[in-house]
Amino acid sequence: MSVIAVQRGTETLENPDAGFELQTDDVLVTLGTRDEQTAVEDLLHADD
């Protein structure tokens, strides 16, 4: 799984590094297999 960009409001942050901190309402643009996509969705929505 690779995060290729983060959409934060009207700003697109390309190729975030490993230390990048997500904020509420960030939108991830990812590249990976269907299973990897599902695993990330499950992780990010664990508290819902």
Phi, psi and omega in degrees: 000130176235135172266113184265343177194160173231128175265120181235100185064237179266001183260137174251121181256107185274143173050058180297144181278176185297336180270001182298135180254124178287149175241159176306136179077003171297145176246124181271139170250113188238162177225122180180182179287167178300318179296319178295319178299315180297317180298319179293317177300316179298317180296315184287337181252021184299328183270356182289000000 
